[in-house]
Amino acid sequence: MATSGGISVKPVVKGGMPLPPPKLRLLSSPTANATLNDGNAIEYHSMVEVTLWNISDVYLSDATYDLGLELFRRKTRVRHGSNDRNGRNGIVHTVHREGGVDASILFGNTSGSASSLNGKDRLTEWKLGGLSSGAKIVIDPAVSILQFFEYAIFSYEDSTNNIVQDKYIRYMGGEGRYKSNFISWSSRNGVSMINPTGIFYFAYSIIDPESKRRVRGPLSQPIIVNAKHPPTVQAWKDLSFNNGKHRHRNPSYQIKEMSFRLGSYGFNDN
């Protein structure tokens, strides 16, 4: 069983053509407002373009394979009773609810069940059957990627050593669900523990005619998403604070817009 991005990859149809990693590109778009998971708003100006590149024509034309595109994300998963405050990292595929109904868009999915957080609809699956080779799919992150972010509070020490609070855009990584002290105050850092960055991937999937189960191809390069202005900076970069802390509040910080960039594993570069 091959691996991609640190997770195992099921083999695609026996004797069939392998699925490639999706080819991604970020497109600049007019500034728009996205409504986050908690109802708050944030600006963004990027769209995700997926080009159907190097995919076998039979997967595109034959409805039996039910070719689809799935959104994956990095999530911190903590075992019950674990003493490890930071838990374990993993890459998961979260199936959305459409209108509150426990059903996914695709026939079967790689997560095994349909669920949602707070009952919100999140587009995490797209049908691609019937499209032509080289077609381009444009995905609006407002209804998919950005639905895994919300406003949160963090604490920090100001220049007079008083503890104050401010809001930031938090990635919903799942830590607080099991470990309430994940966002507790850290006097060593000078700010409370925060989680502002989300990492997302795409992968193609099809139905294996032999097993009748959905299998997927390798992950795309990652899309790294966070607020354009980070809420904290390393202490040595902030000459106005000299309290010996490792991190301080970013003096240029403001909640304004989200930033998107592509990472790379050394393949599928654009």
N, C-alpha and C positions, 0 to 999 in steps of 0.2 A: 504494500500500500504506500503510495507516494505521499510526500508532504508538501505543503505550500503555506508559507506564512506561519509555520509552527504548528499547523493542524493537519490531520490526515485527510487524504482525498480518496474517495471511493473510485474504483476504476469505472470508466465510461463504457458504453455498450461493447460487449465482448466481440472482438473482431471488427468493430466499427471505427469511425474516424474520431480521434480525440477532440475534445472541446478546448479552444484556446482561452487564455485569460482575456477578459474584455479590454478593448482598447479605449482609453479614456482621454478626454480633453476638457479643460475648464474654459467656459465661454464667458466673456464679460457681457453683462446685461445692464439695462437701466436699473438704477437703485429702486428696490421694492421693499415692502414691509412684510415680514413673516410673523404669524402668530405662533408663539411657542407653546409647548405642552401645557403650561400653566395659565395661558391666556395673555401673557405679556407679549410685547412686540419688539422686534429687532430688525435693523436694516440689513440687506444683503445685495450683492450685485454680481453673483456668479451662477451659472447654470452648468450642469454636468452633461457632456455629450458622450455617448457611447456609439462607436462605429462597429457595425457587424462585419468584422474583418476575419478572414481565414476560417469561416464556419462552413461546414459541409452543406451543400445545397439541399441534401435530403432532410437535414434537420430543420431547414427553413420551410420546405414545401410539404413535408409529410406530417399531418396533424397527429399521428400516432406518437411522435416524440414529444409533443407539447413543449417546444423550446421556450424557455423562460429566462429572465434575468432576475437575480436575487441580490438584495442588499444585505451585507454583513457588517458587523461592527465589533470593535474591541470592547470588552466588558470585564470589569473586575468582579470575579465570582468568589464569594467567601463561604467556606464550609461552616455549617452550624457547629458551634463549640470550638471553632478554631481560635487559637491565641494570636494568630498572625493578623495584625491590624490591617495591613494592606491587602491581604487575601491573595488570590491567584488570578492571573490574567488569562483570558480566553477570547476566541473569536466566535461569535454566535450569529445566528440568523433569527431575527425576531419577526414572527408573522403578525401582520396587523389584523384588526377586526374591520370589516367593511360594514358600516351602519350598525355596529354592535353584534353582528352575526358571526358565530365561530366558524368561519370558512375562509380559506385562502383563495387567492385568484387562481393559482396554479393547481393542477390536479396532483396533490401530494406536495410535500416540501421537505427541505433538508433539516428542519428543526423538529418535525414530527408532530407538532400540535399548533393550534392557533390560539394566540393569547394577545393581550394588550396591556399597556400601563395606563391606569386611570381611565380606561374606556375610550381613549383617543384613537382616531383612525390614523394609521401611518402607512403610507404606500411603501412597501418593501419588496414587492414582486410585480413583474411586468411580463405580459405575454408577447412573444416575438414571432410566433408562427405566421407564415404567409408573407413576411417581409422579404425583400430581396437582399442579396449579398451586397455589402457596402452601404446599406441604409444607415442613417444616423438617427439615434434616439436622443432627444433632449429631455432631461429629467430636472424638474423644478425642486430644489432642495427644501423649499418652504413646506412641502407636504410629505417629505420623506426624511432626509438627514436632519433638518433643523427641529423636527418633532422629538428629538432625543436631547433637547436642551431646555433649561428653565432658569428663571431668576433664583438666586440664593444669596445668603448673607455670609460675609466673612469678617473676622475681627483682626485688628492689627494695632500695634503701638505707634502713636504719632510721635512727633519730634519732642514732645514734652513728657513722653513715657506714659501717656494716658491710653487706655484701651478703648478704641472706637470701632464702629462697624460701617460697612458699606455693602452695596449690592454688586453681584457679578453674574455672569452667564455660566451656569454649571452644566457640564455634560452629565447626563444621567447614566452613570456607569454601574449602578446597582450596589454601591458600597454601603450607603446609609440604611439599606433595607435590613441588613444583618448586624452592622456594627455602628451603633450610634456615636461612638467616640471617633469615628473617622474624620469628622469635621470639628473635633474639639480643639481647644486652644493649644498652641505649641509655643512655649516661651523661648525655645531654642531657635526657632525660625523667625519669630517676631510676628507671624501671621497665623491664623487658623489654617488647618489643612483644607486645600481647595482642589477641585478637579475641573479645570476649564477646557480641556482639550479632548475632542472626540476623534477617533480614527475609524474610517469606514472603507469598505471594499465592495466590489461587485464580482459576481460569478455567474456563468451560464449554467443552466441545468436542463436535463431532459429525462423523459421516462425510458427506462431500460426495458425493451420488449420482453426480455427473458425473465427478469425478476419482477416486472411490473412495479418497480419502485423508482422513485426519482433519484437520480445521481447527478453530481455536479462536477464541473471542471475546476481548474485552478483559479485562485483569487487574482483580481487585478492589482495593480499598484495601489497603495493606500491614498485616500483623500484625508488630509489632516485639517480639522475644522476647529476654530476657536474664535473668541472675540478679537477684533483687529488690534485693540489696545489691551495688553495683558494687565490684569489687576495688580500683580506684584512683579518686582525685579530683584535680582541678586543685590545684596547689600553693597558690594564694592562699586556698583554702577550708580548708586544713589548717594552723592557726596553731601546732601543736605541732612541726612540722618547718620549719626555716629553713635548708635546705641549698642553696637556689637552684634546685632542680629544677622542671621544668614540671609533673610529676605525682608523687604520692606514693601509698602504700598507704592505702586508706580505713580510718581507725581504727575505723569501725563495721562493717567487712566481716566477713561470715560466709557460708559455703555453706549455705543453708537451703532456699530455694524459688525458683521461676522466676516471672518477671513477664511478662504479656501486655498489650499495648495496641494499639489501632487507630490507624494514621496516616490521612492523607487526601490525595488529589490534587485536592480540590475537587469531587468527585462521589461518589455512592453513600454519602453521610454517613448515619450511623444516629443 
